[in-house]
Amino acid sequence: MRRIGKRIVVWLILSCFMLNTGLMCLPMHVWAAPDVATPSYIVMEASTGQVICEQDADVRRSPASITKIMTLLIIFEHLKSGRIHLDDQVTTSAYAKSMGGSQVFLEEGETQTLETMIKCIAVASGNDASVAVAEYIAGSESEFVKLMNEKAEALGMQNTHFEDCCGLSDSDNHYSSAKDVAIMSRELITKYPEVFNYTKIWMEDIEHRTPTSTSTFTLSSTNKLLKQYEWTTGLKTGSTSKALYCLSATADRDGMELIAVVMAAPDPKTRFADAISLLNYGYSVSQMYRDDNKDALPEQKVEGGIEDILYLTYEGPFEYLDINGSNLSEIQKEISLPDSVKAPVAEGDAIGEAVYKLDGKRIGSVSILAAKGVDKAGYKDYWKKVWILYLMKR
């Protein structure tokens, strides 16, 4: 049994003992993270972005093909905007064909749908497909890389800089960190979960069509976790002589999505084994609290509006990840609203908040918004109100 497995078993036995004897006073986080060979790693919960454990997660390292996570993110952003479509025809240039490393052997002038190209990137890590799509979106790989770096900056990825769209570069100026990889992975899977339609593929055939021939090529996933870890959903592998072996692994177990990033693992087997250990650890110490915020909110008084009442709505659900072994049934929600608001009020304006507390300490909040706007009352509106009151008293 691996060391992480032994630690979890010991933790469970001691936890049961201490609960039965009233001695359960140590939080879960005092138990050490897994002892893995990978020098840089991080485990992050996807919906909250909370870090569960990490080691040297800000160290800049060569990312190899996990660079393509950002490539996929830019592709899906353009798809959402409507600037490109899955059935668009993408033509392979001579430059794209010339890419070495992992490739799907696209020929110069070969045309594939964008969706097929996405499969080539997400499943088989095709460098040629990555460059072909980059050129289709931005006109050149260099212009596409500018988009990648702009997005990295917008996401606060402070230890990342890209020089190509596929991770082939061995330049010291092409780097990322485990934390930054987790950040861009989270952005991709939470904003565009449809990416899992491709990252879950184990094998699939595509057809190479050129003016002179047609042949079948089998895409085979580089992510062996799809067969080794039953909750795997993605995401991307990478390896070069400089980067060694990298992986951003995503998993969904009982509705909780975790991201485990390992960088510079010494060999492929260790890369996947360490990712499994990290994911198992993350699930063993984590529990999620979720409030969908479907309960009714009080009506809000409005001063000086054409209407006297403002209807309210929550901005969204509330999620809290606990890794301390807390009793989440003791979480309390407090609604904080002013006595009244002054018109005008626009739909979506923040009026108050729902504050969540555990053991008397604030753990988070959700904004309470105006469900519908209320305009400021004018002279005629006041006369209308007076007339209505007069009629009601008759």
C-alpha positions in Angstrom: 0.0 0.0 0.0 1.3 3.5 -0.8 2.1 5.8 2.1 -0.8 8.0 1.4 -3.2 5.0 1.7 -1.7 4.1 5.0 -2.1 7.7 6.3 -5.7 7.8 5.3 -6.5 4.5 7.1 -4.7 5.7 10.2 -6.6 9.0 10.1 -9.9 7.2 9.8 -9.2 4.9 12.7 -8.0 7.7 15.0 -10.9 9.9 14.0 -13.5 7.3 14.9 -11.7 6.7 18.2 -11.6 10.4 19.1 -15.2 11.0 18.1 -16.4 8.2 20.3 -14.3 9.4 23.3 -15.0 13.1 22.8 -11.4 13.8 21.9 -11.9 14.9 18.4 -10.1 18.2 18.7 -7.5 18.1 15.9 -8.5 19.6 12.5 -8.0 17.6 9.4 -5.3 19.9 8.1 -2.8 18.8 10.7 -2.5 15.5 8.8 0.4 15.7 6.3 -0.2 15.9 2.6 0.9 12.9 0.5 4.5 12.1 0.3 5.0 12.2 -3.5 8.1 12.3 -5.7 6.9 15.3 -7.8 8.7 18.4 -6.7 5.9 20.9 -7.6 2.2 20.2 -7.1 -1.1 21.7 -6.0 -4.6 20.4 -5.4 -7.4 22.9 -5.9 -11.2 22.7 -5.6 -12.7 24.0 -8.8 -15.9 25.8 -7.8 -14.3 27.9 -5.0 -10.7 27.9 -6.2 -9.6 27.0 -2.7 -6.2 25.3 -2.4 -6.2 22.1 -0.4 -2.5 21.4 -0.4 0.6 22.5 -2.4 4.3 22.3 -2.6 6.6 24.7 -4.4 3.5 25.7 -6.4 4.8 29.1 -7.4 8.1 27.8 -8.8 8.5 28.6 -12.5 8.9 25.4 -14.6 8.7 24.4 -18.2 5.1 23.4 -18.8 5.5 21.3 -22.0 2.1 20.4 -23.5 0.0 21.5 -20.5 0.6 24.8 -22.3 -2.3 23.6 -24.5 -4.8 24.2 -21.6 -4.4 27.9 -22.4 -4.7 27.2 -26.1 -8.0 25.4 -25.5 -9.2 28.2 -23.2 -8.7 30.8 -26.0 -10.4 28.5 -28.5 -13.5 28.1 -26.3 -13.6 31.8 -25.5 -13.8 32.5 -29.3 -16.4 29.8 -29.7 -18.6 31.4 -27.0 -18.2 34.8 -28.7 -19.5 33.4 -32.0 -16.4 34.5 -33.8 -15.7 30.8 -34.7 -17.8 27.7 -34.9 -17.2 24.0 -34.4 -18.0 23.2 -38.1 -15.5 25.8 -39.4 -13.0 24.4 -41.8 -9.4 24.8 -40.6 -6.5 24.4 -43.1 -3.1 23.2 -42.1 -0.2 25.4 -43.2 3.3 24.3 -44.1 4.5 25.8 -40.8 1.8 23.9 -38.8 2.7 20.6 -40.5 6.4 21.2 -39.6 5.8 20.9 -35.9 7.7 18.1 -34.2 7.0 16.3 -31.0 3.5 15.0 -30.4 1.4 15.3 -33.6 -1.4 13.9 -35.6 0.4 14.1 -38.9 -1.7 16.7 -40.7 -0.6 17.4 -44.2 0.0 20.9 -45.7 -3.3 22.0 -47.2 -5.3 19.4 -45.3 -8.6 20.7 -44.0 -10.4 19.5 -40.9 -13.3 20.9 -38.9 -12.5 23.0 -35.9 -14.1 20.3 -33.7 -11.8 17.6 -35.1 -8.8 19.9 -34.5 -10.0 20.3 -30.9 -10.1 16.6 -30.5 -6.5 16.4 -31.9 -5.4 18.9 -29.3 -7.3 17.6 -26.3 -6.9 13.8 -26.9 -3.7 13.3 -28.8 -1.9 16.6 -27.8 -1.3 17.4 -31.5 1.2 20.2 -31.9 0.4 20.5 -35.6 -3.3 20.9 -34.8 -2.6 23.5 -32.1 -0.6 25.7 -34.5 -3.2 25.3 -37.3 -6.0 26.5 -35.0 -3.9 29.3 -33.6 -3.2 30.5 -37.2 -6.9 30.2 -38.0 -8.0 32.3 -35.0 -5.3 35.0 -34.9 -3.6 34.9 -38.3 -0.3 33.6 -36.9 1.0 31.6 -33.9 2.8 34.7 -32.6 -0.4 36.7 -32.6 -2.3 33.9 -30.9 0.4 33.7 -28.2 -0.2 37.3 -27.5 -3.8 36.4 -26.7 -2.5 33.6 -24.4 -0.2 36.0 -22.4 -3.0 38.6 -22.2 -5.3 36.0 -20.7 -2.7 34.8 -18.3 -2.2 38.3 -17.0 -6.0 38.8 -16.7 -6.2 35.7 -14.6 -3.4 36.8 -12.3 -1.0 34.1 -13.4 2.1 35.9 -12.1 4.6 33.1 -12.9 3.6 32.4 -16.5 4.8 33.5 -19.9 4.2 31.7 -23.2 6.3 31.7 -26.3 4.3 29.1 -28.3 0.8 27.6 -28.3 1.8 24.0 -27.9 4.7 23.8 -25.3 7.5 22.7 -27.7 9.6 25.7 -26.7 12.6 24.9 -24.4 13.3 28.6 -23.9 13.7 29.9 -20.4 11.1 32.5 -21.3 8.4 29.8 -21.7 7.3 28.9 -18.2 4.5 28.4 -15.8 3.9 27.2 -12.3 1.7 24.5 -10.7 -0.5 27.2 -9.2 -0.9 29.1 -12.5 -1.7 25.8 -14.3 -4.4 25.1 -11.8 -5.8 28.7 -12.3 -6.1 28.3 -16.1 -7.4 24.8 -15.7 -10.1 26.0 -13.3 -11.0 28.8 -15.7 -11.4 26.3 -18.6 -13.4 23.7 -16.8 -15.8 26.0 -14.9 -16.5 28.4 -17.8 -16.5 25.8 -20.5 -17.4 22.4 -19.1 -18.1 21.2 -22.6 -14.3 20.7 -22.9 -15.0 17.4 -21.1 -16.7 16.1 -24.2 -13.2 15.9 -25.7 -10.9 15.3 -22.7 -12.9 12.2 -21.7 -12.2 10.5 -25.1 -9.9 7.5 -24.8 -9.7 6.7 -28.5 -11.4 8.0 -31.6 -10.7 7.7 -35.4 -10.4 10.7 -37.7 -9.9 10.8 -41.4 -7.0 12.5 -43.1 -8.2 13.9 -46.4 -5.9 15.3 -49.0 -6.4 15.9 -52.7 -4.6 12.6 -53.4 -5.7 10.3 -50.6 -7.9 9.5 -47.6 -6.6 7.6 -44.6 -7.8 6.8 -41.1 -5.8 7.9 -38.0 -6.6 6.9 -34.5 -6.4 9.5 -31.8 -5.2 7.9 -28.5 -5.4 9.8 -25.3 -2.2 10.8 -23.6 -4.0 10.9 -20.2 -3.7 7.4 -18.7 -5.8 8.4 -15.7 -8.9 7.9 -17.9 -8.2 4.2 -17.3 -6.6 4.3 -13.9 -8.9 6.6 -11.9 -12.6 6.2 -12.3 -13.5 9.9 -11.5 -11.2 11.4 -14.1 -12.6 14.0 -16.4 -9.4 15.4 -18.0 -7.4 17.4 -18.5 -3.9 17.6 -20.1 -0.5 15.9 -20.0 2.9 17.3 -21.0 6.5 16.1 -21.3 9.8 17.3 -22.7 13.4 16.6 -21.7 13.4 19.9 -19.9 9.9 19.9 -18.3 10.1 16.2 -17.5 6.6 14.9 -16.9 3.6 17.2 -16.1 -0.1 16.7 -15.7 -3.1 18.8 -14.9 -5.6 16.2 -13.7 -9.3 16.9 -13.2 -11.8 14.7 -11.4 -15.4 14.8 -10.4 -16.4 12.7 -7.4 -19.9 13.0 -5.9 -20.3 16.5 -7.4 -17.0 17.8 -6.1 -14.5 18.8 -8.8 -10.8 18.8 -7.9 -7.7 19.8 -9.9 -4.4 18.2 -9.2 -1.4 19.6 -11.0 2.0 17.9 -10.9 5.1 19.4 -12.6 8.6 17.9 -13.2 7.7 14.3 -12.2 10.7 12.0 -12.8 8.8 9.6 -15.1 5.4 8.9 -16.6 4.3 6.3 -14.0 5.1 8.6 -11.1 3.3 11.5 -12.8 0.0 9.5 -12.8 0.5 7.8 -9.4 1.3 11.1 -7.7 -1.8 12.7 -9.3 -4.0 9.8 -8.0 -2.4 10.2 -4.5 -3.1 13.9 -4.5 -6.7 13.6 -5.7 -7.4 10.9 -3.1 -5.9 13.1 -0.4 -8.0 16.0 -1.6 -11.2 14.0 -1.4 -10.4 12.5 1.9 -10.0 15.8 3.8 -12.6 17.9 2.0 -16.3 18.5 2.5 -18.4 20.9 0.6 -21.2 23.1 2.0 -23.7 24.5 -0.6 -26.7 26.7 -0.2 -28.6 27.1 -3.5 -30.3 30.2 -2.0 -33.8 29.3 -3.1 -35.5 30.7 0.0 -37.7 33.8 -0.2 -36.2 37.2 0.6 -38.1 40.0 2.3 -39.5 42.9 0.3 -37.3 46.0 0.5 -38.8 49.5 1.1 -38.0 52.1 -1.5 -38.0 55.9 -0.9 -38.9 58.3 -3.7 -39.7 55.6 -6.2 -42.6 55.1 -8.6 -43.1 51.9 -6.6 -42.8 51.5 -2.8 -41.5 48.0 -2.8 -38.3 46.5 -4.3 -38.1 42.7 -4.9 -34.8 41.0 -4.2 -32.9 38.0 -5.4 -29.6 36.3 -4.5 -26.6 36.8 -6.8 -26.2 33.0 -6.8 -25.5 30.0 -4.6 -23.0 29.9 -1.8 -20.2 27.3 -1.7 -17.7 26.7 1.1 -15.0 24.0 1.1 -14.0 22.8 4.5 -10.7 20.9 5.1 -10.7 21.3 8.9 -13.3 18.7 9.9 -15.8 21.3 10.9 -19.5 20.5 11.6 -21.0 22.2 8.6 -24.6 21.8 10.0 -23.7 24.6 12.4 -23.2 27.1 9.5 -25.6 30.1 10.0 -26.9 32.5 7.4 -27.7 36.1 8.3 -29.5 38.4 5.9 -28.1 42.0 6.0 -30.3 44.7 4.4 -30.8 48.4 4.9 -34.1 49.7 6.4 -34.8 51.3 3.0 -33.2 52.4 -0.3 -33.6 55.5 -2.3 -34.8 55.4 -5.9 -33.7 55.1 -8.6 -32.6 51.5 -8.3 -31.4 49.5 -11.3 -32.0 45.9 -11.8 -28.9 44.0 -10.5 -27.9 46.7 -8.0 -26.4 45.3 -4.8 -28.7 46.0 -2.0 -27.4 43.8 0.8 -25.8 40.5 1.4 -26.3 37.0 3.0 -23.5 36.5 5.4 -22.4 32.9 6.4 -20.8 32.2 9.7 -19.2 29.2 11.3 -18.3 29.2 15.0 -19.1 32.9 15.0 -16.6 33.6 12.3 -17.5 34.9 8.8 -16.7 32.4 6.1 -18.2 34.1 3.1 -21.2 35.9 1.7 -23.5 36.3 -1.3 -24.7 39.6 -2.6 -28.4 40.3 -2.6 -29.5 42.2 -5.7 -32.5 44.1 -7.0 -34.6 41.7 -9.0 -36.2 44.5 -10.9 -35.4 48.2 -11.2 -37.5 51.0 -9.7 -37.4 54.5 -11.3 -37.4 57.7 -9.3 -40.9 59.2 -8.9 -41.8 62.4 -10.6 -44.4 65.1 -9.9 -47.1 63.1 -11.8 -46.2 59.9 -10.0 -46.8 61.6 -6.6 -50.2 62.9 -7.7 -51.1 59.4 -8.9 -50.2 57.9 -5.5 -52.3 60.6 -3.7 -55.3 59.9 -6.1 -55.0 56.1 -5.5 -55.0 56.7 -1.7 -58.0 59.0 -2.0 -60.0 56.4 -4.0 -59.1 53.6 -1.5 -60.5 55.7 1.4 -63.8 56.4 -0.3 
